[in-house]
Amino acid sequence: MRATLYSAGLAAALLLTLAPPFSGPLAAQQAADAVAPEAATTGAAFETLSPAAQAALDAKAQGVPTEADDWMVAAANPLAVEAAARVLREGGSAADAMVAVQAVLGLVEPQSSGLGGGAFLVWYDAKTQSLTTLDGRETAPLDARPTHFQDEAGAPLGFFDAVVGGLSVGTPGTPRLMEEAHRRWGTANWAGLFDEAITLAEEGFAVSPRLAELVAGDDERLRRFPETEAYFFPGGTPLQAGQKITNQPYADTLKAIAAEGSRAFYTGEIAEDIVRTVREAEGNPGKLSSADLALYDVIERAPVCVPYRAHEVCGMGPPSSGALTVGQILGMLEPYDLAALGPDSAEAWRLIGDASRLAFADRGRYMADSDFVPMPTEGLADPVYLQHRAELLSGETALTEVAPGEPKWDHAQVWADDRSIEFPSTSHISIVDGQGNALSMTTTIENGFGSRLFVRGFLLNNELTDFSFATHDEGRPIANRLEPGKRPRSSMAPTIVMQEGAPVMVVGSPGGSRIIGYVAQAVINQIDWGMDPQAAVAAPHVLNRFGTMDIEAGTEAEALAAPLGEIGFETELRGLNSGLHVIAVGETLRGGADPRREGIALGE
């Protein structure tokens, strides 16, 4: 089969500037692929880091995991990690540390997550020895309708016609999630958790190489709205790596939340400014209202867990497709001896790739916000069902056809396949505290720089574009269609791997719908192939969702292109810029941070 080196420019022009680019789930994902992912980080440098943080950065560069005895945090920017480290060092909980991390990430990595976005959190409670999850996903405005992203003729809009502006903005969930996690599990003073972020915003921080590169690459869209342009292009010039900048509006927003809690965000002047910015966005106003903000709440949900080689791989259930799809991939691989095959084996990647294709077929047909649509959640994770699906992998060549399976339902409805697009712009936080609690949280504003609307020092999400733009297909409704108050399906997969009732691995990644493959591969790397955490996150990626085997360009995995082609796969060599953060829990804590991005794992 054909092997190609993927180039995004022409495809982006063809698929995203012409409306509509949607003829099915594969076409939707090709449209997503046509937008370059957040660029890989090369030679990132940070000034004024603590010796411990610099040592963690050096360890990552050397391919060595960070080790600690008491606590550990892994996240996407060293300044955010240092804020969490201070909290953990003072005896704070993983929930406390998450608040500090998120507050700083929203300042120094604004393109990926922040107050204007949403998140999913998986929590292991050491005292009760139990797992739970919190759903801080954005919601569709109550004034929105299923045809939200269609033109007057009923045709889906072009993607960036929908993204840039107010039309794509959902009700943010991150501030309420931060508060709810702290209310349940926090031990430190709430207001003090924002100290580092406020200081950095007021006194200034150095723009990271990654942020500078991404600003330069999004010139036209970031300059569409005056407030956004003024921040990212001061004096008409894009932010430069190493440039020291301040963000007093963000500091003021954090001070209000520190003093009054999340109600300062969801009501009052901040909420009024958010609504005004969305509803008055020139050329593309949205539907978000003061009522949407005032009514928003976080939902506690039971985790989805799937057994894998004497472990339980646990994560976020619907509206995220992450845990179910990761679990399905691993569940289908359970009968096959990946350890004997090894990571250099084309046969191992045939199994992983086609298991992923089967799981993505189920994902496209069945997975959405289960508060709005019936979903066969238990059936999709049933070991008997997965064993049946695994039998499809017993051949020696790539599957020529892949279709959704028929899991058991408690009550059923016929669905059409989804046509939504997800983009690779997100962030992940892994934390284990001194009391043994573990937190895995993936946080996002969706596309890089979200809606490009900037208010009160932070960007607003474009999360509504995670819904299917089409509502029906051949008369059948699409489960992930937009509905008022509904939460769009996500691929975010914050994961805690359990063994004998205790966590052994805390993991997650950004990456759009490729998050699922990144996380599944990290679990396989550690459990099947015995890699240490740093090796597990640094290993070359080989992914498959819809038939094409994506192979990470410039890595040893390129050698797999020929043998995979010989057994029937079309392959593409491309950048696969995950942002995995892993903590392995055993006699000690060992952490790994993805070398493709700027983060570190730090502990004591």
Secondary structure as UniProt FT lines:
FT   STRAND          3..5
FT   HELIX           8..16
FT   HELIX           25..33
FT   HELIX           51..61
FT   TURN            62..63
FT   STRAND          66..68
FT   STRAND          72..75
FT   HELIX           78..89
FT   TURN            90..91
FT   HELIX           94..108
FT   TURN            110..112
FT   TURN            115..116
FT   STRAND          118..125
FT   TURN            126..129
FT   STRAND          130..136
FT   TURN            142..143
FT   TURN            146..149
FT   TURN            152..153
FT   HELIX           159..163
FT   HELIX           166..168
FT   HELIX           174..185
FT   HELIX           191..194
FT   HELIX           195..203
FT   STRAND          205..206
FT   HELIX           209..217
FT   HELIX           219..222
FT   HELIX           226..232
FT   HELIX           234..236
FT   TURN            241..242
FT   STRAND          244..245
FT   HELIX           248..260
FT   TURN            261..262
FT   HELIX           263..266
FT   HELIX           268..279
FT   TURN            282..283
FT   HELIX           290..295
FT   STRAND          299..301
FT   STRAND          304..308
FT   TURN            309..310
FT   STRAND          311..315
FT   TURN            318..319
FT   HELIX           322..333
FT   TURN            334..335
FT   HELIX           338..341
FT   TURN            343..344
FT   HELIX           346..366
FT   TURN            370..372
FT   HELIX           377..381
FT   HELIX           383..390
FT   HELIX           391..393
FT   STRAND          426..432
FT   TURN            434..435
FT   STRAND          438..444
FT   TURN            448..451
FT   STRAND          454..455
FT   TURN            456..457
FT   STRAND          458..459
FT   HELIX           463..466
FT   STRAND          472..473
FT   TURN            474..475
FT   STRAND          476..478
FT   TURN            479..480
FT   TURN            484..485
FT   STRAND          495..499
FT   TURN            500..501
FT   STRAND          502..508
FT   HELIX           512..514
FT   HELIX           515..527
FT   TURN            528..529
FT   HELIX           533..538
FT   STRAND          542..544
FT   STRAND          548..552
FT   TURN            553..554
FT   HELIX           556..560
FT   HELIX           561..566
FT   TURN            567..568
FT   STRAND          570..574
FT   STRAND          581..585
FT   STRAND          589..593
FT   TURN            595..596
FT   STRAND          600..603
//
